[in-house]
């Protein structure tokens, strides 16, 4: 085959594909983005030129979101915020509306499902109300937010789900959390098949290991203590992960460079869990 296509031989040498490294003109929704990994992702997408719809739940998050909006605007992007839990239909609708209004093309190019909640409860302590709350945030919300966004997502759009290594590790006190995160891995695989050739959308998961965020340190002391030996056994380095370890994985999966990656689960765990 005579080749001048991407990655084929040209004059006897292999030409690497050339991809734009920025997200100028793209519009993204990042759920749960007032702090921690979500805030880091939103800041990086904004730094790369994207317009970003932020999402937060509590009044405590309002100031952090305001500061993040200012930082994104100073980097050349634009941002707005929507308050409320993504487990609620009207909040999901508000996120879609805000993104379409913010977008120069009325498109939603990037959808990052980051909002989530953890267990810290043993099986014997679970009740149905707690179960429904966890599943509503961790699993139901990504399904129906994605469904609502699809009509606004053009060919080349990206969906990234922040799952967790807990999906595969059998950590005590994480019955519902771990099960819901296994579910998000399944969503990535199913949607990669459903939305690939039909719509030109890629779908991937990033699974962090333990990351030093507010959410982690709000866990019970018993849970934190139980995780210490695991953290110290991390192959890459005996430490907790940091937000800056996870953000580049997500920004790659949101970019043009990742166009040949879909249905994957990327372990951001320092080798704590090999997939």
KAJOSUL-V896959 format. One record per pair of residues at least 24 apart in sequence whose ideal C-beta (glycine too) atoms are under 10 Angstrom apart, sorted by the first residue. I is the first residue (numbers start at 1). J is the second residue. Records with the same first field share a line. If there is no record, write none. Layout:
I: J + J
//
This chain:
6: 260
7: 260
17: 256 + 257 + 259 + 260
18: 256
19: 255 + 256 + 257 + 258 + 259
20: 255 + 256 + 257
21: 48 + 251 + 252 + 255 + 256 + 257
22: 47 + 48 + 49 + 50 + 76 + 255 + 256
23: 47 + 48 + 49 + 50 + 51 + 52 + 77 + 109 + 110 + 158 + 251 + 254 + 255 + 256
24: 48 + 49 + 50 + 51 + 76 + 77
25: 49 + 50 + 51 + 77 + 103 + 104 + 105 + 107 + 109
26: 50 + 51 + 52 + 77 + 103 + 104 + 105 + 107 + 108 + 109 + 110 + 156 + 157 + 158 + 254 + 255 + 256
27: 51 + 52 + 53 + 77 + 78 + 98 + 99 + 100 + 101 + 102 + 103 + 104 + 105 + 106 + 107 + 108 + 109 + 110 + 111 + 152 + 157
28: 52 + 53 + 54 + 77 + 79 + 99 + 102 + 103 + 108 + 109 + 110 + 111 + 112 + 157 + 158 + 160 + 254
29: 53 + 54 + 55 + 82 + 86 + 92 + 95 + 96 + 98 + 99 + 102 + 108 + 109 + 110 + 111 + 112 + 113 + 114 + 145 + 149
30: 54 + 55 + 68 + 79 + 95 + 110 + 111 + 112 + 113 + 114 + 115 + 160 + 162 + 250 + 254
31: 55 + 56 + 57 + 82 + 85 + 86 + 91 + 92 + 95 + 111 + 112 + 113 + 114 + 115 + 116 + 137 + 141 + 142 + 145 + 162
32: 56 + 57 + 61 + 85 + 86 + 112 + 113 + 114 + 115 + 116 + 117 + 137 + 141 + 162 + 215
33: 61 + 64 + 65 + 68 + 79 + 81 + 82 + 112 + 114 + 115
34: 58 + 60 + 61 + 62 + 63 + 64 + 65 + 66 + 67 + 68 + 81 + 83 + 115 + 214
35: 60 + 61 + 64 + 65 + 68 + 213 + 214 + 215 + 243
36: 64 + 114 + 162 + 211 + 212 + 213 + 214 + 215 + 216 + 243 + 246
37: 112 + 114 + 116 + 162 + 206 + 208 + 211 + 213 + 215 + 241 + 242 + 243 + 244 + 245 + 246 + 247 + 250 + 268
38: 68 + 112 + 113 + 114 + 115 + 116 + 162 + 213 + 215 + 243 + 247 + 250
39: 64 + 65 + 67 + 68 + 71 + 114 + 213 + 243 + 247
40: 68 + 114 + 211 + 213 + 242 + 243 + 244 + 245 + 246 + 247 + 248 + 250 + 251
41: 110 + 112 + 114 + 160 + 162 + 206 + 243 + 246 + 247 + 248 + 249 + 250 + 251 + 254
42: 68 + 69 + 71 + 72 + 77 + 79 + 81 + 112 + 114 + 247
43: 67 + 68 + 71 + 72 + 75 + 77 + 79 + 243 + 247
44: 72 + 75 + 243 + 244 + 247 + 248 + 250 + 251 + 254
45: 72 + 75 + 77 + 79 + 110 + 112 + 247 + 250 + 251 + 254 + 255
46: 71 + 72 + 73 + 74 + 75 + 76 + 77 + 78 + 79
47: 71 + 72 + 74 + 75 + 76 + 77 + 247 + 251
48: 75 + 76 + 77 + 251 + 254 + 255
49: 75 + 76 + 77 + 78
50: 75 + 76 + 77 + 78 + 79 + 103 + 109 + 110 + 251 + 254
51: 77 + 78 + 79 + 80 + 99 + 102 + 103 + 104 + 109 + 110
52: 77 + 78 + 79 + 80 + 81 + 99 + 102 + 110 + 112
53: 78 + 79 + 80 + 81 + 82 + 94 + 95 + 96 + 97 + 98 + 99 + 100 + 101 + 102 + 103 + 108 + 110 + 111
54: 79 + 80 + 81 + 82 + 83 + 95 + 98
55: 81 + 82 + 83 + 84 + 85 + 86 + 91 + 92 + 94 + 95 + 98 + 112 + 114 + 115 + 145
56: 81 + 82 + 83 + 84 + 85 + 115
57: 83 + 84 + 85 + 86 + 87 + 91 + 115 + 117 + 137
58: 83 + 85
59: 83
60: 214
77: 102
78: 102 + 103 + 104
85: 115 + 117 + 133 + 136 + 137 + 141
86: 113 + 114 + 115 + 116 + 136 + 137 + 138 + 140 + 141 + 142 + 144 + 145
87: 115 + 117 + 132 + 133 + 134 + 135 + 136 + 137 + 138 + 139 + 140 + 141 + 144 + 145
88: 136 + 137 + 141
89: 141 + 144 + 145 + 148
91: 141 + 145
92: 141 + 142 + 144 + 145 + 146 + 147 + 148 + 149
93: 144 + 145 + 148
95: 145 + 148 + 149
96: 145 + 148 + 149 + 151 + 152
97: 148
99: 149 + 152 + 153
100: 149 + 151 + 152
103: 152
105: 152 + 154
106: 152 + 154
107: 149 + 152 + 153 + 154 + 156 + 157
108: 148 + 149 + 150 + 151 + 152 + 153 + 154 + 157 + 159
109: 152 + 153 + 154 + 156 + 157 + 158 + 201 + 254
110: 153 + 157 + 158 + 159 + 160 + 250 + 251 + 253 + 254 + 255
111: 142 + 145 + 146 + 148 + 149 + 150 + 152 + 153 + 157 + 158 + 159 + 160 + 161 + 201 + 203 + 254
112: 158 + 159 + 160 + 161 + 162 + 206 + 250 + 251 + 253 + 254
113: 138 + 139 + 141 + 142 + 143 + 145 + 146 + 159 + 160 + 161 + 162 + 163 + 184 + 187 + 188 + 205
114: 142 + 160 + 161 + 162 + 206 + 246 + 250
115: 141 + 142 + 145 + 162
116: 141 + 142 + 161 + 162 + 163 + 164 + 177 + 180 + 181 + 184 + 215
117: 176 + 177 + 180 + 215
118: 164 + 166 + 173 + 174 + 176 + 177 + 178 + 180 + 181 + 215 + 216 + 218 + 219 + 223
119: 166 + 171 + 172 + 173 + 174 + 175 + 176 + 177 + 178 + 179 + 180 + 219 + 220 + 223
120: 172 + 173 + 174 + 177 + 218 + 219 + 220 + 222 + 223 + 224
121: 172 + 173 + 174 + 175 + 176 + 177 + 220 + 223
122: 172 + 173 + 174 + 175
123: 172 + 173 + 175 + 176
124: 175
125: 173 + 175
126: 175 + 176
130: 175 + 176
131: 175 + 176 + 179 + 180
132: 176
133: 176
134: 174 + 175 + 176 + 177 + 179 + 180
135: 176 + 177 + 179 + 180 + 183
136: 180
137: 180
138: 163 + 164 + 176 + 177 + 178 + 179 + 180 + 181 + 183 + 184
139: 176 + 179 + 180 + 181 + 182 + 183 + 184 + 186 + 187
140: 180 + 183
142: 180 + 183 + 184 + 187 + 188 + 191
143: 183 + 184 + 187 + 191
146: 187 + 191 + 195 + 201 + 203
149: 201
150: 191 + 194 + 195 + 199 + 201
153: 195 + 199 + 200 + 201
154: 199 + 200 + 201
155: 198 + 199 + 200 + 201
156: 199 + 200 + 201 + 202 + 256 + 259
157: 195 + 199 + 200 + 201 + 202 + 203 + 254
158: 201 + 202 + 203 + 204 + 250 + 252 + 253 + 254 + 255 + 256 + 258 + 259 + 261 + 262
159: 187 + 188 + 191 + 192 + 195 + 201 + 202 + 203 + 204 + 205 + 253 + 254 + 262
160: 188 + 202 + 203 + 204 + 205 + 206 + 249 + 250 + 251 + 252 + 253 + 254 + 258 + 266
161: 185 + 187 + 188 + 191 + 203 + 204 + 205 + 206 + 207 + 250 + 253 + 265
162: 205 + 206 + 207 + 208 + 246 + 249 + 250 + 268
163: 187 + 188 + 204 + 205 + 206 + 207 + 208 + 265 + 266 + 267 + 268
164: 205 + 206 + 207 + 208 + 209 + 210 + 211 + 268 + 269 + 273
165: 207 + 208 + 209 + 210 + 230 + 241 + 265 + 267 + 268 + 269 + 272 + 273 + 275
166: 207 + 208 + 209 + 210 + 273
167: 205 + 207 + 265 + 273
168: 207 + 265 + 267 + 269 + 273 + 274 + 275
169: 207 + 209 + 230 + 269 + 272 + 273
171: 210 + 223 + 226 + 227 + 230
172: 222 + 223 + 226
173: 219 + 220 + 222 + 223 + 226
174: 223
181: 205 + 207
184: 265
185: 263 + 264 + 265 + 275
188: 262 + 263 + 264 + 265
189: 262 + 263 + 264 + 265
190: 263
191: 262 + 263
192: 261 + 262 + 263 + 264
193: 262 + 263
195: 262
196: 262 + 263
200: 259
201: 262
202: 253 + 254 + 258 + 259 + 260 + 261 + 262 + 263 + 264
203: 253 + 261 + 262 + 263 + 264
204: 249 + 250 + 252 + 253 + 254 + 258 + 261 + 262 + 263 + 264 + 265 + 266
205: 253 + 263 + 264 + 265 + 266 + 267
206: 246 + 247 + 249 + 250 + 252 + 253 + 264 + 265 + 266 + 267 + 268
207: 246 + 249 + 265 + 266 + 267 + 268 + 269 + 273 + 275
208: 241 + 242 + 243 + 245 + 246 + 249 + 250 + 266 + 267 + 268 + 269 + 270 + 272
209: 234 + 236 + 240 + 241 + 245 + 246 + 267 + 268 + 269 + 270 + 271 + 272 + 273
210: 234 + 239 + 240 + 241 + 269 + 270 + 272
211: 240 + 241 + 242 + 243 + 244 + 245 + 246 + 268 + 269
212: 239 + 240 + 241 + 242 + 243 + 245
213: 240 + 241 + 242 + 243 + 246
216: 240 + 241
230: 272 + 273
231: 270 + 272
233: 270 + 271 + 272
234: 269 + 270 + 271 + 272 + 273
235: 269 + 270 + 271 + 272 + 273 + 274
236: 269 + 270 + 271 + 272
237: 270 + 271
238: 270
239: 270
240: 270
241: 268 + 269 + 270 + 272
245: 269 + 270
//
